[in-house]
Amino acid sequence: MARRTRRPTVVWLPLDITNRIQEPAAANSGLANAGFQIGLNVTGGANSGINTQVWPIVKDEPQNIAGLTETLSDLEGSAYRLRRVVGKIFVQPPQTTSANANDVTSWMVTVGLIVLRVDNTGAILAPLPQYAVNIMDATRDPWIWRRSWCVSNQVAINQLNTAVPDTKQLIFPSSNVNGYGGGVADGPHMDAKTARLVSDEERLFGVVSAIGLDGNTQGDDQVIGIFGEVRVLASMRKQSGNRRNASR
């Protein structure tokens, strides 16, 4: 008799709308949100350190410890086994003229997905710099998906090179779409298969880090836009009981 393989039951998880893209009021279409939007403020100069931002992907906050709105579903917990994450992540550096010759014109931007431990409010436990994607200490971290792009403010580069013809600057595409194509390996597309278990005291986060590749610390702060939309496929699990509750 042939052995039947039982496939896991999966569901698309609801997304966290904390960093949702706000629709302009003038549009007035009734849509509440569309994807996520992160503004990463990057300080001037290649020696000014790595700037990092972390944002939650899905509605997987821990149960309500205070018990004010606790239900039986809270008792079971919100644990799940992550199966797949698909979507797009777009990186857009500023494309404007620069009044400061010390401004950064090229950056390396790295985005990753990772499961992190959180407190009872759903907030990460450590300071942001410790979660930077592209630092050496993060090389061995269990990233589910990770990709880097080098991007440039080509408008400022053209302006500065015209004003000072001998200026030699790094020149990369103006976004992670232009010059990178739309392939799975290099462009903005994300498709990650996994079997990671996410428990009650953990959440799935997106992390973005950026560092200036030119300029100096006298440059002005600039904002890199991170946009996108993702879908998360998972198998729900009950977390009630004392199984796997062996550490603090």
N, CA and C of each residue as an Amber inpcrd file, in Angstrom:
protein
   744
   0.8420000  -1.1920000   0.0000000   0.0000000   0.0000000   0.0000000
   0.8800000   1.2450000   0.0000000   0.5760000   2.1470000  -0.8920000
   1.3840000   3.3630000  -0.9880000   1.2190000   4.2220000   0.2590000
   2.3340000   4.7930000   0.7000000   2.3060000   5.6670000   1.8760000
   1.9350000   7.0830000   1.4590000   0.9330000   7.6300000   2.1220000
   0.4780000   8.9720000   1.7840000   1.2430000  10.0200000   2.5920000
   1.7650000  10.9900000   1.9160000   2.4870000  12.0860000   2.5870000
   1.5100000  13.2150000   2.8750000   1.4330000  13.5580000   4.1460000
   0.5070000  14.6200000   4.5380000   1.1960000  15.9830000   4.4550000
   0.6390000  16.8620000   3.6590000   1.2040000  18.1970000   3.5380000
   0.7180000  19.0850000   4.6750000   1.5880000  19.9820000   5.1500000
   1.1870000  20.8660000   6.2550000   0.1060000  21.8510000   5.8230000
  -0.7780000  22.1770000   6.7520000  -1.7960000  23.1870000   6.4990000
  -1.1550000  24.5700000   6.6090000  -1.3430000  25.3930000   5.5960000
  -0.6890000  26.6990000   5.5820000  -1.7240000  27.8140000   5.4470000
  -1.3190000  29.0110000   5.8320000  -2.1960000  30.1760000   5.7610000
  -1.3320000  31.4130000   5.5270000  -1.8790000  32.3910000   4.7960000
  -1.1870000  33.6700000   4.6240000  -1.4440000  34.5220000   5.8520000
  -0.3830000  34.9740000   6.5140000  -0.5180000  35.7100000   7.7710000
  -0.9180000  37.1640000   7.5370000  -1.6880000  37.7460000   8.4830000
  -2.0230000  39.1850000   8.3830000  -0.7800000  40.0340000   8.6240000
  -0.6490000  41.1090000   7.8900000   0.5430000  41.9480000   7.9630000
   0.4090000  43.0140000   9.0350000   1.5400000  43.3980000   9.6140000
   1.5950000  44.5050000  10.5540000   1.5260000  45.8100000   9.7620000
   0.6660000  46.7270000  10.1640000   0.4670000  47.9720000   9.4060000
   1.1050000  49.1790000  10.0800000   2.0330000  48.9250000  11.0220000
   2.6920000  50.0370000  11.7170000   3.4070000  50.9480000  10.7280000
   4.0870000  50.3760000   9.7430000   4.8610000  51.1600000   8.7740000
   4.2020000  51.1400000   7.4080000   2.8840000  51.1080000   7.3870000
   2.1600000  51.0440000   6.1140000   2.3580000  52.3200000   5.3010000
   2.2230000  52.1880000   3.9920000   2.2770000  53.3530000   3.1100000
   0.9370000  54.0780000   3.1980000   0.9450000  55.3050000   3.6470000
  -0.2740000  56.0810000   3.7940000  -0.7180000  56.6170000   2.4340000
  -1.9550000  56.3870000   2.1080000  -2.4950000  56.9030000   0.8530000
  -2.7530000  58.4050000   0.9780000  -2.4120000  59.1920000  -0.0430000
  -2.6970000  60.6340000   0.0120000  -4.1860000  60.8910000   0.2310000
  -4.4820000  61.8550000   1.0870000  -5.8860000  62.1520000   1.3920000
  -6.6590000  62.5550000   0.1440000  -5.9660000  63.1700000  -0.8120000
  -6.6440000  63.6290000  -2.0230000  -7.1740000  62.4650000  -2.8600000
  -6.5500000  61.2910000  -2.7190000  -6.9920000  60.1430000  -3.5070000
  -8.3730000  59.6770000  -3.0750000  -8.5950000  59.6080000  -1.7500000
  -9.9190000  59.3340000  -1.1880000 -10.5760000  58.0860000  -1.7900000
  -9.7850000  56.9960000  -1.8700000 -10.3320000  55.7630000  -2.4320000
 -10.8210000  54.8080000  -1.3520000 -10.5660000  55.1360000  -0.0930000
 -11.0020000  54.2780000   0.9970000 -10.0080000  53.2020000   1.3720000
  -8.8730000  53.1190000   0.6830000  -7.8640000  52.1220000   1.0210000
  -7.1310000  52.5470000   2.2900000  -6.9030000  51.5790000   3.1730000
  -6.2540000  51.8970000   4.4430000  -4.7380000  51.9210000   4.3110000
  -4.1710000  51.0340000   3.5240000  -2.7220000  50.9600000   3.4210000
  -2.3390000  50.1480000   2.1940000  -1.0630000  50.2000000   1.8550000
  -0.5450000  49.4140000   0.7390000   0.9410000  49.1850000   0.9580000
   1.3100000  48.0250000   1.4550000   2.7110000  47.7130000   1.6760000
   3.3180000  48.4840000   2.8410000   4.6460000  48.5530000   2.8800000
   5.3390000  49.2270000   3.9790000   6.2840000  50.2850000   3.4280000
   6.6470000  51.2290000   4.2920000   7.5290000  52.3320000   3.9160000
   8.4330000  52.6560000   5.0890000   9.7450000  52.6860000   4.8430000
  10.7320000  52.9960000   5.8740000  11.6020000  54.1450000   5.3820000
  11.7830000  55.1510000   6.2030000  12.7110000  56.2300000   5.8910000
  13.9550000  56.0850000   6.7420000  15.0770000  55.7410000   6.1300000
  16.3210000  55.5030000   6.8730000  17.1910000  56.7450000   6.7950000
  17.3450000  57.4240000   7.9340000  18.1500000  58.6350000   7.9960000
  19.6190000  58.2550000   8.1060000  20.4060000  58.6100000   7.0980000
  21.8220000  58.2420000   7.0510000  22.6680000  59.4830000   7.2620000
  23.5300000  59.4540000   8.2690000  24.3960000  60.5930000   8.5650000
  25.5050000  60.6950000   7.5320000  26.0470000  61.8870000   7.3940000
  27.0520000  62.1350000   6.3660000  28.3790000  61.4910000   6.6770000
  29.0500000  60.9950000   5.6460000  30.4080000  60.5060000   5.7910000
  30.5230000  59.0050000   5.9010000  31.5240000  58.4460000   5.2110000
  31.7260000  57.0080000   5.2340000  32.1990000  56.5060000   6.5940000
  32.7360000  57.4010000   7.4350000  33.2320000  56.9950000   8.7480000
  32.2480000  57.3070000   9.8700000  30.9870000  57.5990000   9.5120000
  30.0140000  58.0010000  10.5280000  29.2170000  56.8250000  11.0780000
  29.5600000  55.5970000  10.6790000  28.8760000  54.4260000  11.2150000
  27.7580000  53.9340000  10.3180000  27.1430000  52.8320000  10.7450000
  26.0660000  52.2000000   9.9980000  24.7390000  52.5530000  10.6410000
  23.7980000  53.0150000   9.8450000  22.4630000  53.3520000  10.3410000
  21.5280000  52.1850000  10.0800000  20.6950000  51.8550000  11.0840000
  19.8580000  50.6630000  11.0150000  18.4310000  50.9750000  11.4430000
  17.4820000  50.3260000  10.8010000  16.0680000  50.4200000  11.1670000
  15.4670000  49.0180000  11.1360000  14.6020000  48.7290000  12.1160000
  13.9450000  47.4260000  12.2280000  12.4440000  47.6370000  12.2130000
  11.7130000  46.7770000  11.4700000  10.2630000  46.9030000  11.4560000
   9.6030000  45.5250000  11.4610000   8.4600000  45.3710000  12.1470000
   7.7580000  44.0830000  12.1830000   7.0800000  43.8000000  10.8460000
   7.0330000  42.5250000  10.4740000   6.4590000  42.1390000   9.1860000
   4.9910000  41.7400000   9.3180000   4.6750000  40.8830000  10.2970000
   3.3070000  40.3730000  10.4350000   2.7800000  40.6350000  11.8460000
   1.4810000  40.3860000  12.0350000   0.8420000  40.5890000  13.3350000
   1.1000000  39.3750000  14.2260000   2.3140000  39.2940000  14.7750000
   2.6770000  38.1550000  15.6090000   3.1800000  38.6020000  16.9840000
   2.5320000  39.6320000  17.5520000   2.9070000  40.1020000  18.8810000
   2.6540000  39.0130000  19.9200000   3.3860000  39.0410000  21.0520000
   3.1400000  38.0720000  22.1300000   1.7380000  38.2500000  22.7210000
   1.3210000  37.2590000  23.5130000   0.0170000  37.3360000  24.1560000
  -0.0090000  38.4940000  25.1480000  -1.2060000  38.9580000  25.4620000
  -1.3870000  40.0870000  26.3660000  -1.1170000  39.6460000  27.7990000
   0.0510000  40.0140000  28.3420000   0.4310000  39.5750000  29.6840000
  -0.5030000  40.1360000  30.7440000  -0.9550000  41.3760000  30.5550000
  -1.8310000  42.0020000  31.5490000  -3.1750000  41.2970000  31.6520000
  -3.5730000  40.5950000  30.6100000  -4.8240000  39.8500000  30.6600000
  -6.0620000  40.6950000  30.4840000  -5.9100000  41.9560000  30.0700000
  -7.0690000  42.8250000  29.9640000  -7.9930000  42.4020000  28.8310000
  -7.4120000  41.8740000  27.7590000  -8.2250000  41.4290000  26.6320000
  -7.8840000  39.9810000  26.2680000  -7.4080000  39.2180000  27.2440000
  -6.9530000  37.8660000  26.9580000  -8.1290000  36.9500000  26.6270000
  -7.9670000  36.1280000  25.6060000  -8.9780000  35.1680000  25.1890000
  -8.3520000  33.7830000  25.1400000  -9.1540000  32.7770000  24.7870000
  -8.6160000  31.4310000  24.6700000  -7.5740000  31.3480000  23.5620000
  -7.7580000  32.1330000  22.4980000  -6.7600000  32.1300000  21.4330000
  -5.4320000  32.7060000  21.9280000  -5.4970000  33.6570000  22.8710000
  -4.2580000  34.1810000  23.4600000  -3.5620000  33.0980000  24.2700000
  -4.3560000  32.2490000  24.9470000  -3.7940000  31.1770000  25.7480000
  -3.0570000  30.1670000  24.8710000  -3.6110000  29.8750000  23.7030000
  -2.9470000  28.9630000  22.7850000  -1.6610000  29.5650000  22.2360000
  -1.5980000  30.8820000  22.1820000  -0.4050000  31.5470000  21.7010000
  -0.4610000  31.8110000  20.2130000   0.5760000  32.5180000  19.7220000
   0.6130000  32.9010000  18.3130000   1.8270000  32.3070000  17.6180000
   2.2460000  31.1300000  18.0630000   3.4050000  30.4930000  17.4510000
   3.0500000  29.9760000  16.0590000   4.0440000  29.9250000  15.1920000
   3.8190000  29.4140000  13.8440000   5.1470000  28.9470000  13.2560000
   5.0490000  28.1050000  12.2380000   6.2250000  27.6980000  11.4860000
   6.2270000  28.4570000  10.1700000   7.2420000  29.2610000   9.9940000
   7.3550000  30.0740000   8.7910000   7.7100000  29.1860000   7.6020000
   6.9510000  29.3210000   6.5020000   7.1700000  28.4770000   5.3320000
   7.7890000  29.2350000   4.1540000   7.2900000  30.4450000   3.8990000
   7.7600000  31.1680000   2.7260000   7.4670000  32.6560000   2.8670000
   8.3730000  33.4810000   2.3600000   8.1710000  34.9220000   2.3180000
   8.4460000  35.3850000   0.8860000   7.4610000  36.0260000   0.2770000
   7.6190000  36.5150000  -1.0920000   7.2300000  37.9910000  -1.1580000
   7.8020000  38.7100000  -2.0940000   7.4350000  40.1150000  -2.2420000
   8.5020000  40.9090000  -2.9570000   8.4270000  42.2250000  -2.7980000
   9.3640000  43.1620000  -3.4130000   9.8530000  44.1550000  -2.3710000
  11.1450000  44.5160000  -2.4580000  11.7170000  45.5630000  -1.6150000
  12.4840000  46.5170000  -2.5280000  12.0630000  47.7760000  -2.5380000
  12.6760000  48.7920000  -3.4020000  13.5010000  49.7590000  -2.5510000
  14.6880000  50.0810000  -3.0240000  15.5940000  51.0070000  -2.3280000
  15.7880000  52.2280000  -3.2120000  15.4420000  53.4000000  -2.6910000
  15.5350000  54.6410000  -3.4680000  16.3040000  55.7050000  -2.6850000
  17.5670000  55.9630000  -3.0380000  18.3040000  57.0520000  -2.3870000
  17.8200000  58.3940000  -2.9280000  18.1510000  59.4990000  -2.2670000
  17.7300000  60.8160000  -2.7630000  18.3410000  61.1040000  -4.1260000
  17.5720000  61.7490000  -4.9920000  18.0470000  62.1430000  -6.3250000
  17.8620000  63.6480000  -6.4580000  18.6920000  64.3920000  -5.7290000
  18.5970000  65.8510000  -5.7120000  19.9830000  66.4670000  -5.7940000
  20.0200000  67.7330000  -6.1770000  21.2960000  68.4530000  -6.1750000
  21.7510000  68.6600000  -4.7380000  23.0320000  68.8580000  -4.5500000
  23.5960000  68.9930000  -3.2140000  24.2640000  70.3510000  -3.0480000
  23.9300000  71.0190000  -1.9440000  24.5600000  72.3060000  -1.6420000
  25.8350000  72.1180000  -0.8310000  26.1020000  70.8730000  -0.4000000
  27.2640000  70.5930000   0.4390000  28.1520000  69.5900000  -0.2910000
  29.3610000  70.0060000  -0.6230000  30.2780000  69.1340000  -1.3610000
  30.7230000  67.9410000  -0.5300000  30.4800000  67.9540000   0.7860000
  30.8710000  66.8480000   1.6560000  29.7910000  65.7720000   1.7730000
  28.6540000  65.9700000   1.1290000  27.5530000  65.0050000   1.2420000
  27.9240000  63.6500000   0.6480000  27.3330000  62.6180000   1.2220000
  27.4660000  61.2780000   0.6600000  26.6670000  61.2200000  -0.6400000
  27.2300000  60.5940000  -1.6650000  26.5010000  60.4120000  -2.9220000
  26.2840000  58.9350000  -3.2530000  26.9520000  58.0370000  -2.5350000
  26.7780000  56.6020000  -2.7810000  26.7110000  55.8630000  -1.4500000
  25.8490000  54.8410000  -1.4170000  25.6330000  54.0770000  -0.1940000
  25.6010000  52.5860000  -0.4990000  25.9210000  51.7860000   0.5060000
  25.6440000  50.3600000   0.4450000  24.4770000  50.1010000   1.3930000
  23.3940000  49.5610000   0.8470000  22.1750000  49.2900000   1.6190000
  21.9560000  47.7800000   1.6720000  21.7420000  47.2590000   2.8680000
  21.5240000  45.8260000   3.0580000  20.2180000  45.6080000   3.7910000
  19.3980000  44.6900000   3.2790000  18.1110000  44.3650000   3.8790000
  18.0940000  42.8750000   4.2190000  17.5270000  42.5310000   5.3710000
  17.4390000  41.1310000   5.7590000  16.1650000  40.8330000   6.5230000
  15.7910000  39.5620000   6.5550000  14.6760000  39.0670000   7.3570000
  15.2280000  38.1600000   8.4350000  14.7360000  38.3190000   9.6600000
  15.2520000  37.5320000  10.7720000  14.1920000  37.4130000  11.8570000
  14.2680000  36.3460000  12.6490000  13.3830000  36.1540000  13.8010000
  14.1370000  36.6350000  15.0440000  13.5270000  37.5710000  15.7910000
  14.1640000  38.1530000  16.9710000  13.2880000  37.9640000  18.1950000
  13.9290000  37.8450000  19.3500000  13.1910000  37.7730000  20.6110000
  12.6790000  39.1600000  20.9820000  11.5020000  39.1970000  21.6070000
  10.8590000  40.4660000  21.9600000  10.3650000  40.4190000  23.3940000
  10.0160000  41.6010000  23.9400000   9.4120000  41.6530000  25.2650000
   7.9010000  41.4990000  25.1390000   7.1760000  41.6890000  26.2440000
   5.7310000  41.4510000  26.2110000   4.9430000  42.5210000  25.4820000
   5.6370000  43.5580000  24.9940000   4.9620000  44.5650000  24.1630000
   5.2340000  44.3440000  22.6770000   6.0830000  43.3660000  22.3570000
   6.4360000  43.1100000  20.9700000   7.6480000  43.8680000  20.4930000
   8.3400000  44.5900000  21.4010000   9.5170000  45.3760000  21.0230000
  10.7820000  44.5300000  21.1360000  11.7610000  44.7970000  20.2670000
  13.0240000  44.0630000  20.2990000  13.7670000  44.3450000  21.5990000
  14.6460000  43.4220000  21.9960000  15.2700000  43.5060000  23.3140000
  16.5600000  44.3160000  23.3380000  17.2950000  44.3580000  22.2290000
  18.5940000  45.0200000  22.2190000  18.5250000  46.3370000  21.4350000
  19.4960000  47.2310000  21.6360000  19.5330000  48.4840000  20.8640000
  19.7020000  48.2080000  19.3780000  19.2200000  49.1400000  18.5520000
  19.2380000  48.9630000  17.0930000  20.6080000  48.6140000  16.5080000
  21.7110000  49.2750000  16.9150000  22.9920000  48.9660000  16.2730000
  23.3780000  47.4930000  16.3360000  22.8950000  46.7720000  17.3390000
  23.2640000  45.3690000  17.4600000  22.6000000  44.4960000  16.4020000
  21.5760000  45.0280000  15.7220000  20.8720000  44.2520000  14.7070000
  21.2720000  44.6550000  13.2900000  22.2910000  45.4780000  13.1380000
  22.7130000  45.9040000  11.8060000  23.0030000  44.6900000  10.9270000
  22.5270000  44.7280000   9.6960000  22.6250000  43.5630000   8.8220000
  24.0400000  43.3550000   8.2970000  24.7310000  44.4510000   7.9700000
  25.9980000  44.3030000   7.2710000  27.2360000  44.5020000   8.1420000
  27.1220000  44.3810000   9.4650000  28.3080000  44.4190000  10.3090000
  28.9310000  43.0230000  10.3740000  30.2000000  42.9580000  10.6840000
  30.9040000  41.6780000  10.7290000  30.3060000  40.7340000  11.7720000
  29.8430000  41.2910000  12.8990000  29.2950000  40.4490000  13.9590000
  27.9930000  39.7720000  13.5540000  27.3490000  40.2590000  12.4750000
  26.0740000  39.6690000  12.0520000  26.2560000  38.5800000  11.0040000
  27.5100000  38.2690000  10.6640000  27.7630000  37.2870000   9.6150000
  27.1720000  35.9260000   9.9510000  27.2270000  35.5410000  11.2170000
  26.7660000  34.2060000  11.6120000  25.3270000  34.2040000  12.1170000
  24.6590000  35.3440000  12.0800000  23.2640000  35.3990000  12.5260000
  22.3710000  34.6240000  11.5480000  21.2810000  34.0350000  12.0530000
  20.4280000  33.1710000  11.2090000  19.4680000  33.9670000  10.3290000
  20.0010000  34.6680000   9.3330000  19.1620000  35.4440000   8.4240000
  18.3560000  34.5110000   7.5270000  17.0700000  34.7650000   7.4220000
  16.2080000  33.9860000   6.5400000  16.4370000  34.3950000   5.0890000
  16.6490000  35.6890000   4.8850000  16.9100000  36.2590000   3.5600000
  17.7290000  37.5080000   3.7600000  18.6700000  37.7550000   2.8490000
  19.5730000  38.9010000   3.0100000  20.1130000  39.3020000   1.6390000
  20.1450000  40.6220000   1.3750000  20.6660000  41.0990000   0.0960000
  21.2060000  42.5160000   0.2420000  22.2620000  42.8260000  -0.5150000
  22.8820000  44.1540000  -0.4880000  22.8460000  44.7760000  -1.8690000
  22.6920000  46.1030000  -1.8930000  22.7650000  46.8790000  -3.1330000
  23.6160000  48.1240000  -2.8860000  24.3670000  48.5380000  -3.8920000
  25.0440000  49.8280000  -3.8620000  24.2710000  50.7770000  -4.7670000
  23.8960000  51.9350000  -4.2380000  23.0760000  52.8990000  -4.9730000
  23.6850000  54.2910000  -4.8300000  23.3560000  55.1620000  -5.7950000
  23.9520000  56.5060000  -5.8150000  22.9110000  57.5810000  -6.0680000
  23.2380000  58.7770000  -5.5840000  22.4970000  59.9850000  -5.9460000
  23.1420000  60.5230000  -7.2190000  22.6670000  60.0760000  -8.3600000
  23.3170000  60.4190000  -9.6240000  23.1570000  61.8910000  -9.9830000
  22.0910000  62.5230000  -9.5070000  21.9010000  63.9580000  -9.7720000
  23.0150000  64.7640000  -9.1000000  23.3050000  64.4550000  -7.8320000
  24.3690000  65.1650000  -7.1180000  25.7430000  64.8400000  -7.7050000
  25.9360000  63.5930000  -8.1140000  27.2200000  63.2060000  -8.7040000
  27.4730000  63.9950000  -9.9870000  26.4760000  64.1080000 -10.8450000
  26.6260000  64.8730000 -12.0910000  26.9050000  66.3370000 -11.8050000
  26.2390000  66.8600000 -10.7650000  26.4310000  68.2660000 -10.4040000
  27.8600000  68.4990000  -9.9210000  28.3470000  67.6460000  -9.0100000
  29.6760000  67.8320000  -8.4310000  30.7720000  67.5740000  -9.4590000
  30.5910000  66.5920000 -10.3140000  31.6050000  66.3040000 -11.3270000
  31.7030000  67.4230000 -12.3600000  30.5690000  68.1000000 -12.6190000
  30.5800000  69.2410000 -13.5500000  31.2880000  70.4340000 -12.9310000
  31.0480000  70.6410000 -11.6140000  31.6710000  71.7850000 -10.9350000
  33.1670000  71.5660000 -10.7320000  33.5580000  70.3200000 -10.4230000
  34.9740000  69.9950000 -10.2030000  35.3110000  68.8090000 -11.0980000
  35.7730000  69.0400000 -12.3180000  35.9710000  67.9620000 -13.2990000
  36.8960000  66.8530000 -12.8300000  37.8450000  67.1360000 -11.9380000
  38.7850000  66.1040000 -11.4990000  38.2330000  65.2210000 -10.3900000
  37.0110000  65.5010000  -9.9400000  36.4290000  64.7230000  -8.8550000
  36.1870000  63.2830000  -9.3090000  36.6490000  62.3230000  -8.5100000
  36.4160000  60.9110000  -8.8060000  35.4770000  60.3590000  -7.7270000
  34.3050000  59.9350000  -8.1370000  33.3150000  59.4370000  -7.1970000
  32.7800000  58.0940000  -7.6450000  32.3030000  57.3410000  -6.6710000
  31.6640000  56.0630000  -6.9680000  30.3310000  56.3260000  -7.6570000
  30.0530000  55.5940000  -8.7020000  28.7940000  55.7660000  -9.4210000
  28.1010000  54.4140000  -9.5320000  26.9450000  54.3050000  -8.8690000
  26.1310000  53.0970000  -8.8930000  24.7450000  53.4460000  -9.4350000
  23.8900000  52.4630000  -9.6640000  22.5270000  52.7640000 -10.1340000
  21.7780000  53.6650000  -9.1680000  20.7570000  54.3510000  -9.6790000
  19.9860000  55.2920000  -8.8650000  18.9700000  54.5890000  -7.9620000
  18.8000000  53.2890000  -8.1070000  17.9350000  52.5000000  -7.2260000
  18.3310000  51.0380000  -7.3810000  17.6800000  50.1540000  -6.6240000
  17.9930000  48.7230000  -6.7660000  17.2000000  48.0810000  -7.8970000
  16.5330000  48.9060000  -8.7080000  15.8370000  48.4210000  -9.9120000
  16.6600000  48.7690000 -11.1400000  17.0090000  50.0450000 -11.2760000
  17.8300000  50.4900000 -12.4080000  19.2320000  49.8930000 -12.3020000
  19.6350000  49.1740000 -13.3090000  20.9770000  48.6070000 -13.3230000
  21.0810000  47.2410000 -12.6890000  20.0810000  46.8580000 -11.8930000
  20.1140000  45.5370000 -11.2600000  19.1500000  44.5590000 -11.9240000
  18.2120000  45.0720000 -12.7050000  17.2420000  44.1960000 -13.3380000
  16.2030000  43.7310000 -12.3400000  15.3360000  42.8410000 -12.7840000
  14.2630000  42.3740000 -11.9130000  14.4080000  40.9320000 -11.5200000
  15.6330000  40.3860000 -11.6130000  15.8470000  38.9760000 -11.3140000
  15.7540000  38.6460000  -9.8330000  15.5950000  37.3720000  -9.5530000
  15.5010000  36.9120000  -8.1680000  16.8310000  37.0850000  -7.4460000
  17.9360000  36.9890000  -8.1530000  19.2470000  37.0050000  -7.5120000
  19.7630000  38.3990000  -7.1980000  19.3900000  39.4100000  -7.9870000
  19.9970000  40.7340000  -7.8240000  19.0130000  41.8720000  -7.6090000
  17.8390000  41.8030000  -8.2040000  16.9000000  42.9090000  -8.1560000
  16.1020000  42.9810000  -6.8690000  14.9610000  43.6740000  -6.8900000
  14.1680000  43.8870000  -5.6740000  13.3100000  42.6920000  -5.2650000
  13.2700000  41.6270000  -6.0910000  12.3810000  40.5040000  -5.7960000
  12.9120000  39.6650000  -4.6360000  11.9900000  39.2290000  -3.7760000
  12.3460000  38.3930000  -2.6320000  11.4920000  37.1340000  -2.6460000
  12.1240000  35.9810000  -2.4960000  11.4180000  34.7080000  -2.4090000
  12.2630000  33.7870000  -1.5510000  11.8530000  33.6060000  -0.2940000
  12.6330000  32.8170000   0.6490000  11.7900000  31.6860000   1.2180000
  12.2500000  30.4420000   1.0290000  11.5960000  29.2800000   1.6080000
  12.3570000  28.8500000   2.8580000  11.6220000  28.4860000   3.8950000
  12.2620000  28.1040000   5.1500000  11.3050000  27.2310000   5.9530000
  11.7410000  26.7930000   7.1260000  10.8840000  26.0350000   8.0390000
  11.1470000  26.5160000   9.4590000  11.3870000  27.8220000   9.5850000
  11.7490000  28.4090000  10.8820000  10.5570000  28.4330000  11.8280000
  10.7580000  27.9970000  13.0600000   9.7120000  28.0370000  14.0870000
   9.7760000  29.3660000  14.8210000   8.6530000  30.0750000  14.8750000
   8.5640000  31.3710000  15.5630000   7.6680000  31.1870000  16.7780000
   8.2340000  31.3150000  17.9670000   7.4910000  31.0640000  19.2010000
   6.7860000  32.3240000  19.6810000   6.1080000  32.2070000  20.8370000
   5.3440000  33.3270000  21.3870000   6.2050000  34.5420000  21.6980000
   7.4360000  34.3290000  22.1020000   8.2900000  35.4310000  22.5150000
   9.2500000  35.8460000  21.4080000   8.8680000  35.5550000  20.1800000
   9.6720000  35.9280000  19.0250000   8.7710000  36.5440000  17.9570000
   9.3830000  37.3450000  17.0710000   8.6400000  37.9490000  15.9650000
   9.5130000  37.9650000  14.7160000   8.8610000  38.0290000  13.5680000
   9.5590000  38.1510000  12.2930000   9.7550000  39.6360000  11.9880000
  11.0060000  40.0240000  11.7510000  11.3240000  41.4310000  11.5010000
  12.0650000  41.5880000  10.1770000  11.8830000  42.7550000   9.5850000
  12.7380000  43.1990000   8.4980000  13.7600000  44.1640000   9.0700000
  14.9950000  44.0700000   8.6060000  16.0750000  44.9430000   9.0890000
  16.7660000  45.5640000   7.8800000  16.9760000  46.8720000   7.9130000
  17.6930000  47.5510000   6.8380000  18.8340000  48.3620000   7.4470000
  20.0170000  48.2540000   6.8420000  21.1830000  49.0100000   7.2810000
  21.8280000  49.6790000   6.0790000  22.4010000  50.8500000   6.3030000
  23.0610000  51.5710000   5.2150000  24.2860000  52.2970000   5.7420000
  25.2860000  52.4160000   4.8770000  26.4950000  53.1540000   5.2260000
  26.9440000  53.9400000   4.0050000  27.4320000  55.1700000   4.2350000
  27.9380000  55.9880000   3.1490000  29.2760000  55.4740000   2.6530000
  29.4790000  55.5050000   1.3430000  30.7230000  55.0210000   0.7520000
  31.6620000  56.1420000   0.3480000  31.1780000  57.3980000   0.4180000
  32.0300000  58.5380000   0.1070000  31.5920000  59.7010000   0.9870000
  32.0320000  60.8980000   0.6670000  31.6970000  62.0390000   1.5150000
  32.4850000  62.0150000   2.8180000  32.1430000  62.9090000   3.7470000
  32.8020000  62.9120000   5.0520000  31.8140000  63.3580000   6.1190000
  32.2670000  63.3930000   7.3530000  31.3790000  63.6610000   8.4780000
  30.8410000  65.0800000   8.5080000  31.3350000  65.9490000   7.6180000
  30.7900000  67.3040000   7.5310000  29.5720000  67.3600000   6.6100000
  29.2310000  66.2300000   6.0130000  28.0880000  66.1930000   5.1170000
  26.7680000  66.2360000   5.8620000  25.7070000  66.5630000   5.1600000
  24.3730000  66.6460000   5.7480000  23.7150000  65.2650000   5.8040000
  22.8340000  65.1020000   6.7910000  22.0650000  63.8610000   6.8780000
  21.1030000  63.7590000   5.6950000  20.9040000  62.5440000   5.2040000
  20.0080000  62.3110000   4.0800000  19.1390000  61.0890000   4.3630000
  18.0140000  61.0080000   3.6740000  17.0590000  59.9330000   3.9250000
  16.9550000  59.0280000   2.7100000  17.1520000  57.7230000   2.9330000
  16.9750000  56.7160000   1.8920000  15.6010000  56.0820000   2.0820000
  14.8250000  56.0170000   1.0080000  13.4940000  55.4330000   1.0800000
  13.5330000  53.9330000   0.8280000  12.8740000  53.1700000   1.6990000
  12.7400000  51.7230000   1.5540000  11.2490000  51.4310000   1.4370000
  10.8230000  50.8900000   0.3130000   9.4090000  50.6150000   0.0740000
   9.2420000  49.1510000  -0.3070000   8.0460000  48.6590000  -0.1920000
   7.8170000  47.3060000  -0.6660000   6.5340000  46.7080000  -0.1520000
   6.3310000  45.4520000  -0.5030000   5.2000000  44.6900000   0.0000000
   5.6200000  43.2270000   0.0380000   5.1930000  42.5280000   1.0870000
   5.5480000  41.1270000   1.2510000   4.3130000  40.3190000   1.6310000
   4.3870000  39.0250000   1.3820000   3.3680000  38.0870000   1.8270000
   4.0800000  36.9530000   2.5540000   3.4800000  36.4910000   3.6510000
   4.1260000  35.5080000   4.5160000   3.2330000  34.2840000   4.6430000
   3.7640000  33.1260000   4.2830000   3.0430000  31.8570000   4.3580000
   3.5510000  31.0700000   5.5530000   2.6270000  30.5360000   6.3720000
   3.0390000  29.8530000   7.5930000   2.0540000  28.7600000   7.9670000
   2.4840000  27.8920000   8.8630000   1.6240000  26.8840000   9.4730000
   1.4460000  27.2510000  10.9360000   0.1950000  27.4130000  11.3680000
  -0.0670000  27.8240000  12.7380000   0.1970000  26.6660000  13.7020000
   0.6440000  27.0200000  14.9330000   0.9600000  26.0220000  15.9580000
   0.3900000  26.4670000  17.2940000  -0.0240000  25.5060000  18.1040000
  -0.4380000  25.8020000  19.4700000   0.8010000  25.8540000  20.3600000
   0.8500000  26.8800000  21.2010000   2.0120000  27.0620000  22.0620000
   1.6820000  26.7750000  23.5190000   0.4310000  26.3480000  23.8170000
   0.0510000  26.0740000  25.1930000   0.7720000  24.8330000  25.6990000
   0.8900000  24.7070000  27.0190000   1.6330000  23.6030000  27.6050000
   3.0490000  24.0190000  27.9260000   3.8420000  23.0740000  28.4270000
   5.1850000  23.3970000  28.9010000   6.2730000  22.8670000  27.9700000
   5.8780000  22.3610000  26.8050000   6.8580000  21.8280000  25.8710000
   7.7280000  22.9610000  25.3190000   8.9960000  22.7180000  25.2380000
   9.9930000  23.6820000  24.7760000  10.0840000  24.9050000  25.6820000
   9.5400000  24.8190000  26.8970000   9.6340000  25.9350000  27.8650000
  10.7050000  25.5630000  28.8890000  11.9630000  25.5030000  28.4260000
  13.0430000  24.9880000  29.2800000  14.1530000  25.9870000  29.4990000
  13.9360000  27.2540000  29.2090000  14.9910000  28.2460000  29.4070000
  14.3690000  29.5870000  29.7490000  15.1780000  30.4700000  30.2690000
  14.7270000  31.8350000  30.5970000  15.7610000  32.8460000  30.1100000
